[in-house]
Each structure stands twice: as C-alpha cells, then as structure tokens.
Amino acid sequence: MRLPRAKPGSAASLGPKIVKPIISGQNVLVARVLLGVTGGIAAYKACELARLLVRAGHELTPILTPETETFVTAKTFEALARREMPRELYPHLVEADLLVVAPLSANTLAKLAHGLADGVLTQTALAFEGTVVVAPAMNPRMWGNPATQANVESLRTRGVDFVGPEEGDTAEGEIGVGRMSAPETIFERVTSLLEKRGQLRGRRVLVTAGGTREPLDAVRFLGNRSSGRMGAALAAEARSRGAEVTLVASNLSARAPVGVEVIQAPTAEDVARETLARGDADVVLMAAAVADYRPADPDGEKRAKDGELWTVTLEPTRDVLLELGRGRDPSTRSVLVGFAADRGERGLERAREKLANKRADLIVFNDVARDDVGFNARENEVVLVSAEGERRIEKAPKERVAAAILDEVAGRLEEASGRDGR
C-alpha cells in the first residue's frame, strides 16, 4: 500500500479541524504536527510518541535525519503516521501548528541553536514560526557540557519548549541526566500547549523580572542574587499563549525572550515608574526582586577606602505592589500577582499576610532557604497563595513553574469573563 505524500495545498496546510479521536471519543481540536526524529538509541521511543499523536487525531508528518535510520527506519514512522516522510522541504512543513523533535541529539541541538540548515529537519526548524517542543537525549556528560548548556539557553530564550531530559540509565551504562522523557510525558506537554494556544490573545501582560541595584556610590550598589529567569520564563509563557507582553527588566543575567517589549529598570525607583505607568494591564506579574530599602544619600563619586567605618542610612523604597493593589479598579477584572522570596514556614506565613495587605489575587511564595531552587537556579518550587487556598508546585524547571502560574492566572481571567457574560 502506498502512503499519501503531503503536498502544498493539501490538508496539511488547511489549518486545524475538529475530529473524533480514537482514544477518547470526544471532539477535539486537531493540529498539524511535525515530528522530527534524530539519531540515537532513544529513536525507538519516538514510535510510541507518533502512535499517541495519531490516536489523538493529529495530522502527523515524520521528518527523520539520515542518522536516525540506523536505529529505526523511515517506513516504521510512515506506517504509524500513515503519511510518507518528506525528502525535501515543502511549504506545508512550515505551515504546521507544532514542531516536535524527539529525541533531540546534542548535534542537532547545536545546529538548531546556531541556525544551521543542512537537512530537511533543520531547514524546517529554521523556517518554522510556530511552537517548537524538543526532548533531548544524550550522554550525561554531553548534556552537562557548557557548550550544550549554552545552546539550551539560546533555544529557551527563543521560546523553544524543553521536555527533559530525565535522570536514569543511559545506553552507555552511565547514570545521570540525559535520558529522553517518556513518550507519554512529551505527549502530555504537546496536548497542554495545543490547548493553550491563543488562551491570552487580546490580553496585555506586564512582567517584572531580575534584581534591582541601589547605588551606594559611583561604583558600588546594594543588590541581590536574582537572575531574572523566573520572570523571563513567565514572559515567554505568556507570549506563547498569545498575550501582548511587556517585560520590565532589572539587571537580567538571563536573556529576555523574543517577541516581548523590554523596558530597562535597574533601580527600585525605575521599576516603580515603569510599572505604575503600565499598571492597567490585564495581568501584572511582579516577579522582580525589588529592593525594600536604598541608600538615602548615595555618593556621586567613588568612596575611597580609608580604614574608617562607613555608616549608611537606608530609606524605604516605594511599595509598587501595594500601590497597584490599592489603585485597582474592580470593574477591570485584572489579575495582580505578587512574589515573596522568604525562608521556611515563617516566610510562608508572611506571604499569607502579604496577600491580604497588598490586595493581590495571588502570591507566589519561593523558599530561598534552599540552594537548589529560587535565586539564580534553573529550577524552582513554589506555593501559590490565594484567598481560596494554597497549592504547591513541586520542583521543576522554571519554564514549567511559569506554565503552572499562568494556568492559575488564565483560570481567573476566564472566571471573571464568565461573570461578565463575555
């Protein structure tokens, strides 16, 4: 039996449609999914991913690198997808809704990070403007290499969604982080992303990120260890859901995501000015670590070291979250989210007090007593504190935590829209 080859103008380029998938019997929105598979022993897992996507009703086009066929043949994926693999780049490949690359080898990861286009898969990725999900799989030492991590950071900044890798046994017999995530895990992430496309379209989202620096003299400052990764992840997630995003950035060490407006705000006063000027946004996420105090009389010159005590008087900075809370118009149905970086149970109790005092809808509590999450870490574990209760988001990459926070925000917006009869 000859399998159909998708061509320009075929169903692959006509947009999502409603079908009845095999697995649930319910009507769902079907997407055009491109499944890229790169060389490596984990390629066999992509067969199960292909099966899950097809059973869910999605229109699947497999794209294999030449190295992949030393592990799994193209005919296997063509049979699962019921569609021939493209041998050259067709326009319909970049008109799809989602590109998934699983497994993603270290070599192809580097090519994607640097914009190389030496095959159909890398050509497609370079031309593709939709959502991209990747599931890396490689030796733990390769994954941990600074070059690989720099490539990962570059792709994350450009909005690429990473699933895994996981810790466990690898093909070489080593144990470490490098295993491809389970096909079911990747499928769940793909399903979640497809469900949330356009969820915040037409909404304006304001995010503050990073840590402020308050001048002591011409060269010194009071600051903190915030990298801005959490705020950047929130901005990227909001953008991926269709929102118009503004990022008020305070000395970011993480890269700002593409597709968002970036406003530089190095000091607490800068954050106050820029944030309050845009406080009428539909959603305000105050993720920046803003100094509570600043030197009252900073020296315009560098203070020379003379062996004497240096006494510095600190004065409180403006409480932007409080001003936003007090100035809110209830009829706008906006969502205000504050962040609380504190320590232990007493810190969580202060977060509860902050929720009421600042009139916020949600406080995200981050326990900074731990070294493995929070400040300057790639992972986080938080507690969402609201008037309705509390929910813990277990330790996960900050991109995943950002998605969970935006799920809560989107739910509140939807509930408010329902009350308004929209």
ZARO-196438 format. One line per 4 residues: number of its first residue (from 1); their letters; for each residue y negated, z negated, x negated of C-alpha. Coordinates in steps of 0.5 Angstrom, whole numbers, plus 500, padded with zeros to 3 digits. Layout:
N
NUM	a	Y:Z:X  ... .
***
This chain:
422
1	mrlp	500:500:500  493:502:497  488:497:498  481:498:500 .
5	rakp	476:499:495  469:496:497  463:502:496  456:502:497 .
9	gsaa	454:501:504  461:498:506  462:492:510  461:488:503 .
13	slgp	453:490:504  452:489:511  451:481:511  455:475:513 .
17	kivk	458:475:520  462:471:525  469:471:525  475:466:527 .
21	piis	478:464:520  486:463:519  485:455:517  481:452:523 .
25	gqnv	481:457:529  473:455:529  468:461:529  464:460:522 .
29	lvar	459:464:518  463:468:513  460:470:507  461:476:502 .
33	vllg	464:472:496  465:475:489  470:471:485  469:472:477 .
37	vtgg	475:470:473  475:469:465  481:469:460  484:462:459 .
41	iaay	490:459:462  486:456:468  486:463:471  492:462:475 .
45	kace	488:456:479  484:462:481  489:465:485  489:459:489 .
49	larl	482:459:490  482:466:492  487:464:497  483:459:500 .
53	lvra	477:463:501  480:469:504  484:464:509  477:461:511 .
57	ghel	475:468:513  470:470:507  470:477:504  472:477:497 .
61	tpil	472:481:491  475:479:485  472:481:478  476:480:472 .
65	tpet	474:480:465  479:484:461  482:478:457  484:475:464 .
69	etfv	489:480:465  493:477:459  494:471:464  494:474:471 .
73	takt	494:481:473  489:484:477  494:486:482  495:479:484 .
77	feal	488:478:486  487:484:489  493:483:493  490:476:495 .
81	arre	483:479:497  486:485:500  481:489:496  481:493:489 .
85	mpre	477:490:484  471:494:482  472:498:475  464:499:474 .
89	lyph	458:496:477  457:498:484  450:496:488  454:492:493 .
93	lvea	456:487:488  449:484:487  448:484:495  453:479:496 .
97	dllv	452:472:498  455:468:493  458:469:486  463:464:483 .
101	vapl	466:464:476  472:460:476  475:459:470  469:460:466 .
105	sant	470:460:459  466:458:453  465:465:451  463:468:458 .
109	lakl	459:461:459  455:463:453  454:470:455  451:468:462 .
113	ahgl	446:463:458  444:469:454  443:475:459  449:479:455 .
117	adgv	452:484:460  458:487:456  462:488:462  463:488:470 .
121	ltqt	462:481:471  457:479:466  453:485:469  454:483:476 .
125	alaf	452:476:474  445:478:470  443:483:476  445:477:482 .
129	egtv	440:474:485  444:469:490  447:463:489  452:462:483 .
133	vvap	457:457:482  461:456:476  467:452:474  468:451:466 .
137	amnp	475:451:463  476:450:455  478:445:450  474:439:450 .
141	rmwg	471:440:443  469:446:445  466:443:451  462:438:447 .
145	npat	459:442:442  452:442:442  451:450:443  456:449:449 .
149	qanv	451:444:452  445:448:450  448:454:454  450:449:460 .
153	eslr	443:446:460  440:453:460  444:455:466  443:449:470 .
157	trgv	435:450:469  436:457:472  440:454:478  447:455:477 .
161	dfvg	451:450:480  457:447:476  463:444:478  467:440:473 .
165	peeg	470:440:468  474:434:469  478:430:464  485:430:463 .
169	dtae	490:434:459  489:441:456  493:447:454  493:445:447 .
173	geig	496:438:449  489:434:448  486:429:453  479:430:454 .
177	vgrm	473:433:459  475:441:459  480:442:465  478:446:470 .
181	sape	476:443:477  482:443:482  481:450:487  480:445:493 .
185	tife	474:442:490  471:448:488  472:451:495  469:445:498 .
189	rvts	463:446:494  462:453:496  463:451:503  458:446:502 .
193	llek	453:451:499  454:456:504  453:451:510  446:449:507 .
197	rgql	443:456:505  436:456:509  437:449:511  430:447:509 .
201	rgrr	427:454:510  420:454:512  419:446:509  415:444:504 .
205	vlvt	418:439:499  414:435:494  418:432:488  415:428:482 .
209	aggt	419:427:476  419:424:469  416:418:466  408:417:465 .
213	repl	405:415:459  399:411:459  394:412:453  393:405:448 .
217	davr	389:409:443  388:417:441  396:417:439  400:411:442 .
221	flgn	402:410:449  406:406:454  411:409:457  419:409:459 .
225	rssg	425:413:458  425:417:464  428:424:462  426:427:469 .
229	rmga	433:430:470  434:427:477  427:430:479  428:436:477 .
233	alaa	435:436:480  432:434:487  427:440:486  433:445:484 .
237	ears	437:443:490  431:443:495  429:450:492  437:452:493 .
241	rgae	436:450:501  430:455:502  424:450:501  418:451:498 .
245	vtlv	418:446:492  412:443:488  414:439:482  409:434:479 .
249	asnl	412:433:472  410:427:468  412:429:461  419:432:462 .
253	sara	424:432:457  429:436:462  427:443:464  424:445:470 .
257	pvgv	428:449:475  426:456:476  422:458:483  418:452:484 .
261	eviq	411:451:483  410:446:477  404:441:476  403:437:470 .
265	apta	401:430:471  402:426:464  399:419:467  400:415:473 .
269	edva	393:417:475  394:424:474  401:423:479  396:419:484 .
273	retl	391:425:484  396:431:484  401:427:489  396:425:494 .
277	argd	393:432:494  399:435:497  402:429:501  402:432:507 .
281	advv	409:436:505  415:436:510  418:432:505  416:427:499 .
285	lmaa	421:425:494  418:420:489  423:420:483  418:420:477 .
289	avad	418:413:473  410:412:474  407:406:470  405:400:474 .
293	yrpa	400:398:469  396:401:464  391:399:458  385:397:461 .
297	dpdg	381:399:455  384:405:451  381:406:444  379:413:444 .
301	ekra	381:413:436  387:411:433  387:404:431  388:402:424 .
305	kdge	394:397:422  390:391:419  395:386:420  392:382:426 .
309	lwtv	394:381:433  393:387:438  391:384:445  392:389:450 .
313	tlep	389:388:457  393:391:462  391:393:469  395:396:475 .
317	trdv	395:403:477  395:406:484  401:405:488  402:412:490 .
321	llel	408:411:495  404:405:498  398:410:500  403:415:502 .
325	grgr	406:411:507  400:408:510  397:414:511  403:418:514 .
329	dpst	402:421:521  408:419:525  407:426:529  408:430:523 .
333	rsvl	416:428:523  415:428:515  420:424:510  418:420:505 .
337	vgfa	423:418:499  422:412:494  426:411:488  427:404:485 .
341	adrg	429:403:478  431:396:477  437:391:475  443:389:479 .
345	ergl	443:385:485  436:382:485  434:389:484  437:392:490 .
349	erar	434:386:494  427:388:491  429:396:493  430:393:500 .
353	ekla	423:390:500  420:396:498  423:400:503  419:395:508 .
357	nkra	413:394:504  412:402:502  413:404:509  418:409:506 .
361	dliv	424:412:510  429:412:504  429:408:498  434:411:492 .
365	fndv	436:405:488  438:406:481  441:400:477  438:401:470 .
369	ardd	442:395:467  448:401:466  448:405:460  452:411:463 .
373	vgfn	447:412:469  440:413:470  435:414:465  436:419:460 .
377	aren	443:420:462  446:426:465  450:422:471  447:417:476 .
381	evvl	450:412:481  445:410:486  445:406:493  441:410:499 .
385	vsae	437:404:502  434:405:509  433:401:516  439:404:519 .
389	gerr	443:401:513  446:403:506  450:408:503  453:408:495 .
393	ieka	453:415:492  458:414:487  457:416:479  457:424:479 .
397	pker	452:429:475  445:428:477  446:435:481  451:432:485 .
401	vaaa	447:426:487  441:430:488  445:434:493  447:428:497 .
405	ilde	440:425:497  438:432:500  443:432:505  440:425:508 .
409	vagr	433:428:508  436:434:512  439:430:517  433:426:518 .
413	leea	429:432:519  434:435:524  434:429:528  426:429:528 .
417	sgrd	426:436:530  431:435:536  427:429:538  421:434:538 .
421	gr	425:439:542  425:444:537 .
***
